[in-house]
Amino acid sequence: MRSERERRGITLDTLEAATKVGVDLWAGLERNDFSRWPSGIFARAFVRDYARVVGLDADEVVDEFCRLFPQGDRRLGRIIKAQGELIGHDSAADDPTLLPAEGDRRTGVRTDPADALWPLVAPRAIAAALDVFCAMSLAAAGPVVVGAGFWPSLAIVSIIYYSSSTLAGGSPGQRAVEILRLRVPALFAVPHSRAHA
């Protein structure tokens, strides 16, 4: 990480100013010295900030950090061991076979944000399409029933449609999507993405 930071011309002072974390902690990170670092999630948050300021992929850097330092802080092993002794359990820190295997410790699969977007937008997109279809169908009847043109009929139908949907607490398209959610839940399933540090 230090070589990448230096290659990009970023000083430890710049890191300190951008992250509000002292130079001594950043120098310790680059020396793999975590004796003064916070534990757990705070350590991962610091590593994420470092990667962000330097311009590296924060998720990849945090993954590598967690792979190399499973507890996020070497001091955590002593705490786990002491807590285990209090309740009469052996510590996983003493048995390397109980620690996570080398490689990516995360269980989830990384998903492309574009792939995850459709399940989040799908309900609204379907509801909007159904509402537009309903409004245009009603407006198409306007020239036949009232003798007015399509566009004036569409304007009047849209105002009435929107107002009545607001008063009813939801449009027919939204109601249809609620029914679809119950009958075809896979259509709106959000893929599992991996957890962030």
GROMACS elastic network, one bead per residue, 0.5 to 0.9 nm:
[ bonds ]
;  ai    aj funct       b0    kb
    1     4     6  0.51637   500
    1     5     6  0.61620   500
    1     6     6  0.86200   500
    1    29     6  0.89170   500
    1    30     6  0.67241   500
    1    51     6  0.83939   500
    1    54     6  0.88599   500
    1    61     6  0.87877   500
    2     5     6  0.50328   500
    2     6     6  0.60926   500
    2     7     6  0.84383   500
    2    27     6  0.87766   500
    2    29     6  0.89263   500
    2    30     6  0.57926   500
    2    31     6  0.88955   500
    3     6     6  0.51102   500
    3     7     6  0.59420   500
    3     8     6  0.86020   500
    4     7     6  0.50134   500
    4     8     6  0.63103   500
    4     9     6  0.87160   500
    4    10     6  0.89775   500
    4    54     6  0.77468   500
    4    56     6  0.85896   500
    5     8     6  0.52989   500
    5     9     6  0.63938   500
    5    10     6  0.54839   500
    5    11     6  0.73817   500
    5    12     6  0.87039   500
    5    54     6  0.57932   500
    5    55     6  0.86020   500
    6    10     6  0.58078   500
    6    11     6  0.70235   500
    7    10     6  0.77728   500
    8    54     6  0.73871   500
    8    55     6  0.86324   500
   10    13     6  0.82501   500
   10    14     6  0.62922   500
   10    15     6  0.73442   500
   10    53     6  0.86303   500
   10    54     6  0.69194   500
   11    14     6  0.51282   500
   11    15     6  0.64954   500
   11    16     6  0.87215   500
   12    16     6  0.61462   500
   12    17     6  0.86461   500
   12    22     6  0.86833   500
   12    23     6  0.57491   500
   12    24     6  0.88469   500
   12    26     6  0.69142   500
   12    27     6  0.75501   500
   13    17     6  0.61982   500
   13    18     6  0.86067   500
   13    22     6  0.83792   500
   13    23     6  0.63800   500
   14    17     6  0.51253   500
   14    18     6  0.61439   500
   14    19     6  0.85315   500
   14    53     6  0.87336   500
   15    18     6  0.51745   500
   15    19     6  0.59257   500
   15    20     6  0.78241   500
   15    21     6  0.76147   500
   15    22     6  0.84081   500
   15    23     6  0.75409   500
   15    26     6  0.79044   500
   15    49     6  0.87745   500
   15    50     6  0.70219   500
   15    53     6  0.67587   500
   15    54     6  0.80315   500
   16    19     6  0.53610   500
   16    20     6  0.51587   500
   16    21     6  0.51133   500
   16    22     6  0.54146   500
   16    23     6  0.57285   500
   16    26     6  0.80105   500
   17    20     6  0.55224   500
   17    21     6  0.76804   500
   17    22     6  0.85745   500
   18    21     6  0.82040   500
   18    49     6  0.86696   500
   18    53     6  0.71095   500
   19    22     6  0.84333   500
   19    46     6  0.81937   500
   19    49     6  0.65462   500
   19    50     6  0.76587   500
   19    53     6  0.79579   500
   21    24     6  0.85367   500
   21    25     6  0.70160   500
   21    26     6  0.75780   500
   21    46     6  0.79562   500
   22    25     6  0.55630   500
   22    26     6  0.67577   500
   22    27     6  0.88768   500
   23    26     6  0.51174   500
   23    27     6  0.60550   500
   23    28     6  0.84750   500
   24    27     6  0.50727   500
   24    28     6  0.60748   500
   24    29     6  0.86569   500
   24    36     6  0.89354   500
   25    29     6  0.62195   500
   25    30     6  0.87545   500
   25    33     6  0.85499   500
   25    34     6  0.79676   500
   25    36     6  0.70567   500
   25    37     6  0.67448   500
   26    29     6  0.50043   500
   26    30     6  0.63877   500
   26    31     6  0.87302   500
   26    46     6  0.89280   500
   26    50     6  0.81696   500
   27    30     6  0.51813   500
   27    31     6  0.63625   500
   27    32     6  0.86654   500
   27    33     6  0.83196   500
   28    31     6  0.50120   500
   28    32     6  0.59688   500
   28    34     6  0.62732   500
   28    35     6  0.81637   500
   28    36     6  0.80866   500
   28    37     6  0.83836   500
   29    33     6  0.58102   500
   29    34     6  0.65453   500
   29    37     6  0.85742   500
   29    47     6  0.84406   500
   30    33     6  0.75908   500
   31    34     6  0.86121   500
   33    36     6  0.78224   500
   33    37     6  0.83200   500
   34    38     6  0.81476   500
   34    43     6  0.89887   500
   34    72     6  0.89128   500
   34    73     6  0.62666   500
   34    74     6  0.67170   500
   34    75     6  0.80333   500
   35    38     6  0.86521   500
   35    73     6  0.80346   500
   35    74     6  0.75234   500
   35    75     6  0.71519   500
   37    42     6  0.85450   500
   37    43     6  0.66653   500
   37    73     6  0.70521   500
   37    75     6  0.89599   500
   38    41     6  0.84059   500
   38    42     6  0.59022   500
   38    43     6  0.56066   500
   38    72     6  0.86915   500
   38    73     6  0.71239   500
   39    42     6  0.59218   500
   39    43     6  0.54994   500
   39    44     6  0.84366   500
   39    71     6  0.78721   500
   39    72     6  0.61380   500
   39    73     6  0.50928   500
   39    74     6  0.82462   500
   39    75     6  0.75629   500
   39    76     6  0.67763   500
   40    43     6  0.55061   500
   40    44     6  0.66369   500
   40    45     6  0.88440   500
   40    71     6  0.64462   500
   40    73     6  0.63426   500
   40    76     6  0.79523   500
   41    44     6  0.50902   500
   41    45     6  0.60802   500
   41    46     6  0.86520   500
   41    72     6  0.73984   500
   41   197     6  0.65689   500
   42    46     6  0.62013   500
   42    47     6  0.86601   500
   42    72     6  0.85021   500
   43    46     6  0.51718   500
   43    47     6  0.63557   500
   43    48     6  0.86736   500
   43    72     6  0.58933   500
   43    73     6  0.69351   500
   44    47     6  0.50482   500
   44    48     6  0.61055   500
   44    49     6  0.86422   500
   44    62     6  0.62732   500
   44    65     6  0.77430   500
   44    66     6  0.78274   500
   44    72     6  0.65526   500
   44   197     6  0.60696   500
   45    49     6  0.62186   500
   45    50     6  0.86428   500
   45    62     6  0.84087   500
   45   197     6  0.69568   500
   46    49     6  0.50834   500
   46    50     6  0.62199   500
   46    51     6  0.87159   500
   47    50     6  0.50224   500
   47    51     6  0.62534   500
   47    52     6  0.85999   500
   47    58     6  0.78688   500
   47    61     6  0.73225   500
   47    62     6  0.62530   500
   47    65     6  0.76847   500
   48    51     6  0.51928   500
   48    52     6  0.61417   500
   48    53     6  0.87184   500
   48    57     6  0.87322   500
   48    58     6  0.51576   500
   48    59     6  0.73619   500
   48    61     6  0.71474   500
   48    62     6  0.60883   500
   48   197     6  0.82558   500
   49    52     6  0.50281   500
   49    53     6  0.61602   500
   49    54     6  0.85258   500
   49    58     6  0.76814   500
   50    53     6  0.53700   500
   50    54     6  0.61568   500
   50    55     6  0.84828   500
   50    56     6  0.84600   500
   50    58     6  0.81592   500
   51    54     6  0.51762   500
   51    55     6  0.59022   500
   51    57     6  0.64625   500
   51    58     6  0.50752   500
   51    59     6  0.86579   500
   51    61     6  0.65869   500
   51    62     6  0.82909   500
   52    55     6  0.51252   500
   52    56     6  0.59860   500
   52    57     6  0.71222   500
   52    58     6  0.58598   500
   53    56     6  0.77818   500
   55    58     6  0.82023   500
   56    59     6  0.88173   500
   56    60     6  0.81675   500
   56    61     6  0.73248   500
   57    60     6  0.54957   500
   57    61     6  0.62961   500
   57    62     6  0.87303   500
   58    61     6  0.51645   500
   58    62     6  0.60736   500
   58    63     6  0.84880   500
   59    62     6  0.52245   500
   59    63     6  0.60624   500
   59    64     6  0.86181   500
   59   196     6  0.74668   500
   59   197     6  0.81200   500
   60    63     6  0.50419   500
   60    64     6  0.61732   500
   60    65     6  0.85488   500
   61    64     6  0.51421   500
   61    65     6  0.61044   500
   61    66     6  0.86236   500
   62    66     6  0.60906   500
   62    67     6  0.84870   500
   62   196     6  0.88237   500
   62   197     6  0.71620   500
   63    66     6  0.51387   500
   63    67     6  0.61106   500
   63    68     6  0.86544   500
   63   103     6  0.87053   500
   63   104     6  0.64517   500
   63   105     6  0.74946   500
   63   106     6  0.78111   500
   63   197     6  0.84653   500
   64    68     6  0.61492   500
   64    69     6  0.83794   500
   64   103     6  0.81142   500
   64   104     6  0.75525   500
   65    68     6  0.52386   500
   65    69     6  0.58082   500
   65    70     6  0.77565   500
   65    72     6  0.74314   500
   66    69     6  0.50509   500
   66    71     6  0.71367   500
   66    72     6  0.60857   500
   66   104     6  0.81905   500
   66   105     6  0.73704   500
   67    70     6  0.55984   500
   67   100     6  0.82673   500
   67   101     6  0.83838   500
   67   102     6  0.63478   500
   67   103     6  0.60223   500
   67   104     6  0.63150   500
   67   105     6  0.64925   500
   68    72     6  0.87134   500
   68   102     6  0.80880   500
   68   103     6  0.87616   500
   69    72     6  0.53355   500
   69    73     6  0.67242   500
   69    74     6  0.71842   500
   70    73     6  0.77467   500
   70    74     6  0.84267   500
   70    99     6  0.77488   500
   70   100     6  0.73586   500
   70   105     6  0.84624   500
   71    74     6  0.64549   500
   71    75     6  0.84146   500
   71    76     6  0.62772   500
   71    77     6  0.73795   500
   72    75     6  0.89108   500
   72    76     6  0.78527   500
   73    76     6  0.56670   500
   73    77     6  0.81173   500
   74    77     6  0.61060   500
   74    78     6  0.81811   500
   75    78     6  0.57836   500
   75    79     6  0.69994   500
   76    79     6  0.50668   500
   76    80     6  0.61743   500
   76    81     6  0.85615   500
   77    80     6  0.51659   500
   77    81     6  0.61078   500
   77    82     6  0.85925   500
   77    91     6  0.84605   500
   77    92     6  0.85772   500
   77    93     6  0.56473   500
   77    94     6  0.84553   500
   78    81     6  0.51165   500
   78    82     6  0.61227   500
   78    83     6  0.85931   500
   78    93     6  0.81882   500
   79    82     6  0.51606   500
   79    83     6  0.61387   500
   79    84     6  0.85174   500
   80    83     6  0.51773   500
   80    84     6  0.60618   500
   80    85     6  0.86423   500
   80    91     6  0.65625   500
   80    92     6  0.80240   500
   80    93     6  0.72942   500
   81    84     6  0.50712   500
   81    85     6  0.62412   500
   81    86     6  0.87542   500
   81    89     6  0.86494   500
   81    90     6  0.74399   500
   81    91     6  0.50565   500
   81    92     6  0.78318   500
   81    93     6  0.68666   500
   81    94     6  0.79386   500
   82    85     6  0.51615   500
   82    86     6  0.63914   500
   82    91     6  0.83703   500
   83    86     6  0.51129   500
   83    87     6  0.67147   500
   83    88     6  0.86422   500
   83    89     6  0.84257   500
   83    91     6  0.84888   500
   84    87     6  0.54190   500
   84    88     6  0.58762   500
   84    90     6  0.59401   500
   84    91     6  0.57264   500
   84    92     6  0.89633   500
   85    89     6  0.58928   500
   85    90     6  0.69690   500
   85    91     6  0.78205   500
   86    89     6  0.78105   500
   90    93     6  0.86815   500
   90    94     6  0.78121   500
   90    95     6  0.87250   500
   91    94     6  0.56368   500
   91    95     6  0.71951   500
   92    95     6  0.52098   500
   92    96     6  0.71414   500
   92    97     6  0.81757   500
   92    98     6  0.54974   500
   92    99     6  0.65534   500
   93    96     6  0.66642   500
   93    98     6  0.76724   500
   93    99     6  0.71133   500
   94    98     6  0.85497   500
   95    98     6  0.56687   500
   95    99     6  0.72587   500
   96    99     6  0.52986   500
   96   100     6  0.84223   500
   97   100     6  0.78110   500
   97   101     6  0.81195   500
   98   101     6  0.85504   500
  100   103     6  0.85115   500
  100   105     6  0.65264   500
  101   104     6  0.81639   500
  101   105     6  0.72520   500
  102   105     6  0.75469   500
  103   106     6  0.89603   500
  104   107     6  0.79933   500
  106   109     6  0.80030   500
  106   194     6  0.68311   500
  106   195     6  0.73930   500
  107   194     6  0.68889   500
  107   195     6  0.83726   500
  108   111     6  0.89613   500
  108   192     6  0.68056   500
  108   193     6  0.58095   500
  108   195     6  0.69353   500
  109   192     6  0.72247   500
  109   193     6  0.58332   500
  109   194     6  0.55332   500
  110   192     6  0.84268   500
  110   193     6  0.56378   500
  110   194     6  0.56212   500
  111   114     6  0.83539   500
  111   115     6  0.67885   500
  111   116     6  0.68936   500
  111   191     6  0.78411   500
  111   192     6  0.79115   500
  111   193     6  0.58185   500
  111   194     6  0.78104   500
  112   115     6  0.52577   500
  112   116     6  0.65596   500
  112   117     6  0.88616   500
  112   193     6  0.89691   500
  113   116     6  0.50833   500
  113   117     6  0.61662   500
  114   117     6  0.51728   500
  114   118     6  0.74210   500
  115   118     6  0.64439   500
  115   119     6  0.82803   500
  115   191     6  0.84613   500
  116   119     6  0.62101   500
  116   120     6  0.70531   500
  116   190     6  0.66813   500
  116   191     6  0.63995   500
  116   192     6  0.87817   500
  116   193     6  0.84617   500
  117   120     6  0.53421   500
  117   121     6  0.62110   500
  117   122     6  0.83511   500
  117   190     6  0.86641   500
  118   121     6  0.51019   500
  118   122     6  0.54445   500
  118   123     6  0.89571   500
  118   188     6  0.84081   500
  118   190     6  0.85040   500
  119   122     6  0.51784   500
  119   123     6  0.74863   500
  119   187     6  0.74484   500
  119   188     6  0.50671   500
  119   189     6  0.60048   500
  119   190     6  0.53553   500
  119   191     6  0.79639   500
  120   123     6  0.70993   500
  120   124     6  0.82960   500
  120   188     6  0.74861   500
  120   189     6  0.85236   500
  120   190     6  0.69362   500
  121   124     6  0.56734   500
  121   125     6  0.60528   500
  121   126     6  0.86324   500
  121   188     6  0.89772   500
  122   125     6  0.50308   500
  122   126     6  0.59620   500
  122   127     6  0.84124   500
  122   187     6  0.82139   500
  122   188     6  0.67197   500
  123   126     6  0.53478   500
  123   127     6  0.61238   500
  123   128     6  0.85526   500
  123   174     6  0.79799   500
  123   177     6  0.62055   500
  123   178     6  0.85429   500
  123   181     6  0.85172   500
  123   188     6  0.70039   500
  124   127     6  0.50505   500
  124   128     6  0.59508   500
  124   129     6  0.84800   500
  124   173     6  0.87263   500
  124   174     6  0.76938   500
  124   177     6  0.82579   500
  125   128     6  0.51410   500
  125   129     6  0.61206   500
  125   130     6  0.86194   500
  126   129     6  0.51251   500
  126   130     6  0.61773   500
  126   131     6  0.85795   500
  126   173     6  0.72431   500
  126   174     6  0.83160   500
  126   176     6  0.88280   500
  126   177     6  0.70052   500
  127   130     6  0.51896   500
  127   131     6  0.61317   500
  127   132     6  0.86300   500
  127   171     6  0.80115   500
  127   172     6  0.77980   500
  127   174     6  0.50369   500
  127   175     6  0.80578   500
  127   176     6  0.72009   500
  127   177     6  0.60890   500
  128   131     6  0.50591   500
  128   132     6  0.60961   500
  128   133     6  0.85188   500
  128   173     6  0.64234   500
  128   174     6  0.79805   500
  129   132     6  0.51736   500
  129   133     6  0.61359   500
  129   134     6  0.86358   500
  129   173     6  0.75522   500
  130   133     6  0.50680   500
  130   134     6  0.61649   500
  130   135     6  0.86477   500
  130   172     6  0.76288   500
  130   174     6  0.84536   500
  130   176     6  0.82370   500
  131   134     6  0.50756   500
  131   135     6  0.61094   500
  131   136     6  0.85100   500
  131   161     6  0.87146   500
  131   171     6  0.71021   500
  131   172     6  0.66262   500
  131   173     6  0.50981   500
  131   174     6  0.82690   500
  132   135     6  0.51703   500
  132   136     6  0.60177   500
  132   137     6  0.84130   500
  132   158     6  0.89392   500
  132   173     6  0.87195   500
  133   136     6  0.52638   500
  133   137     6  0.60170   500
  133   138     6  0.86187   500
  134   137     6  0.51412   500
  134   138     6  0.62314   500
  134   139     6  0.85747   500
  134   161     6  0.89578   500
  134   172     6  0.83816   500
  134   173     6  0.84830   500
  135   138     6  0.52228   500
  135   139     6  0.61070   500
  135   140     6  0.86077   500
  135   154     6  0.70375   500
  135   157     6  0.63239   500
  135   158     6  0.61719   500
  135   161     6  0.69410   500
  136   140     6  0.60153   500
  136   141     6  0.87533   500
  136   150     6  0.89149   500
  136   154     6  0.64914   500
  136   157     6  0.82447   500
  136   158     6  0.85080   500
  137   140     6  0.51065   500
  137   141     6  0.67150   500
  138   141     6  0.53485   500
  138   142     6  0.68451   500
  138   153     6  0.82593   500
  138   154     6  0.77211   500
  138   157     6  0.68447   500
  139   142     6  0.50944   500
  139   143     6  0.78037   500
  139   149     6  0.89440   500
  139   150     6  0.61430   500
  139   151     6  0.77419   500
  139   152     6  0.83634   500
  139   153     6  0.50108   500
  139   155     6  0.81184   500
  139   156     6  0.81420   500
  139   157     6  0.60543   500
  139   158     6  0.83294   500
  140   143     6  0.65721   500
  140   144     6  0.77309   500
  140   149     6  0.87921   500
  140   150     6  0.60500   500
  140   153     6  0.75472   500
  140   154     6  0.76703   500
  141   144     6  0.53457   500
  141   145     6  0.60769   500
  141   146     6  0.82322   500
  141   150     6  0.82924   500
  141   153     6  0.82798   500
  142   145     6  0.52594   500
  142   146     6  0.54757   500
  142   147     6  0.65755   500
  142   148     6  0.61186   500
  142   149     6  0.71066   500
  142   150     6  0.65561   500
  142   152     6  0.85849   500
  142   153     6  0.53485   500
  142   154     6  0.79643   500
  142   157     6  0.87244   500
  143   146     6  0.56540   500
  143   149     6  0.52637   500
  143   150     6  0.60762   500
  143   153     6  0.72980   500
  144   147     6  0.55983   500
  144   148     6  0.78421   500
  145   148     6  0.81738   500
  146   149     6  0.88282   500
  146   153     6  0.87296   500
  148   151     6  0.84775   500
  148   152     6  0.67671   500
  148   153     6  0.64241   500
  149   152     6  0.57403   500
  149   153     6  0.62151   500
  149   154     6  0.86662   500
  150   153     6  0.51067   500
  150   154     6  0.60111   500
  150   155     6  0.86817   500
  151   155     6  0.62000   500
  151   156     6  0.87019   500
  152   155     6  0.51166   500
  152   156     6  0.63364   500
  152   157     6  0.85769   500
  153   156     6  0.52409   500
  153   157     6  0.59810   500
  153   158     6  0.83958   500
  154   157     6  0.50713   500
  154   158     6  0.58437   500
  154   159     6  0.85526   500
  155   158     6  0.51829   500
  155   159     6  0.63596   500
  155   160     6  0.87585   500
  156   159     6  0.53110   500
  156   160     6  0.62995   500
  156   161     6  0.84707   500
  157   160     6  0.51434   500
  157   161     6  0.57480   500
  157   162     6  0.83744   500
  158   162     6  0.59080   500
  158   163     6  0.83477   500
  159   162     6  0.53180   500
  159   163     6  0.60531   500
  159   164     6  0.85111   500
  160   163     6  0.51713   500
  160   164     6  0.59808   500
  160   165     6  0.83830   500
  161   164     6  0.53566   500
  161   165     6  0.60256   500
  161   166     6  0.85863   500
  161   171     6  0.81183   500
  162   165     6  0.51226   500
  162   166     6  0.61634   500
  162   167     6  0.86639   500
  162   171     6  0.77341   500
  163   166     6  0.51643   500
  163   167     6  0.62502   500
  163   168     6  0.86038   500
  164   167     6  0.50288   500
  164   168     6  0.59925   500
  164   169     6  0.85473   500
  164   170     6  0.86258   500
  164   171     6  0.80100   500
  165   168     6  0.50454   500
  165   169     6  0.61327   500
  165   170     6  0.50724   500
  165   172     6  0.74650   500
  166   169     6  0.52342   500
  166   170     6  0.59770   500
  166   171     6  0.72845   500
  167   170     6  0.77141   500
  168   171     6  0.73769   500
  170   173     6  0.80364   500
  170   174     6  0.59698   500
  170   175     6  0.68357   500
  171   174     6  0.51615   500
  171   175     6  0.63707   500
  171   176     6  0.86814   500
  172   175     6  0.50098   500
  172   176     6  0.61199   500
  172   177     6  0.86355   500
  173   176     6  0.50670   500
  173   177     6  0.62501   500
  173   178     6  0.87283   500
  174   177     6  0.50793   500
  174   178     6  0.63112   500
  174   179     6  0.87973   500
  175   178     6  0.51107   500
  175   179     6  0.64600   500
  175   180     6  0.87289   500
  176   179     6  0.51359   500
  176   180     6  0.61906   500
  176   181     6  0.86456   500
  177   181     6  0.60343   500
  177   182     6  0.86753   500
  178   181     6  0.51132   500
  178   182     6  0.65754   500
  178   183     6  0.88813   500
  179   182     6  0.52644   500
  179   183     6  0.62980   500
  179   184     6  0.83908   500
  180   183     6  0.50390   500
  180   184     6  0.53840   500
  180   185     6  0.71186   500
  180   187     6  0.82280   500
  180   188     6  0.88775   500
  181   184     6  0.54560   500
  181   186     6  0.81098   500
  181   187     6  0.74785   500
  181   188     6  0.67694   500
  182   185     6  0.58833   500
  184   187     6  0.58105   500
  184   188     6  0.78111   500
  185   188     6  0.56084   500
  185   189     6  0.63046   500
  186   190     6  0.86372   500
  190   193     6  0.87961   500
  192   195     6  0.89742   500
